[in-house]
């Protein structure tokens, strides 16, 4: 049974308001181990558990049926916090997306890419996205979920006195649509992720933690050499300051995402680094 929209919104606002007093967890975006999952789903999920991870962000079942995948999640004592979907599915079947996310026990639905023509992202793309996100965000709220968008850098094209991203922040309905900051991609677009975190502090509710190899040239098309993903704390993103500010702002769920070819080796080192930051703050 669905709750009425006003009640759902009040409940979600209350949930967000208490984030600062809840334990803040370090999770893993399963895409980090996509190559490993493509070869051995069961064994790779066991590796995730062995890393000490308990929270995950997912989007694919890697060929397994729902019963098979949800059983594997349970066997490894993992909890799905965030469920990824694509823009087209959100546009056409928002209720189906909500049903699927809820079936995994997720609290958030995240879209990672807005379709556009090659490297050209325009105000027309923003306007289309606004209509889709605002409509779907209301559906998610009616189902007890929060909808988030994850920028990849192309959103920072100059527009009038700001950027298209600033337009998105204004036009996406703040009652229903939030954002997941990937600190790497914000940095990659030549932006200051710490400044943006502070500027729009109430809109960022999830975070991808990943670091960038020093000397990597900026780009604004969502494309980069994936091996520029390095162990947290060794790159130029400024992870320590970002992590501290995000925790202060009440972001409750952080997901390590390592898209490099050596992610399996780097993830445990990144987890160890974050533990040192946690120890500093205690």
Buried (B, 14 or more C-beta within 10 A) or exposed (E): EEBEBEEBBEEBEEBBEEBEEEEBBBBBBBBBBBEBBEEEBEEBBBBBBEBEBBBBBBBBBBEBEEEEBBEBBEEBEBBBBBBBBBBEBBBEBBEEBBEBBBEBEBBBBBBBBBEBEEEEBEEEBBEBBBEBBBBBBBBBBBBBBBBBBBBBBBBBBEBEEEBBBBBBBEBBBEBBBBBBBBBBBBBBBEBEBBEBBEEBBEBBBBBBBBBBBEEBEEBBBBEBEEEBBBBBBBBBBBBBEBBBBBBEBBBBBBBBBBBBEEBBEBBBBBBEBBEEBEEEEE
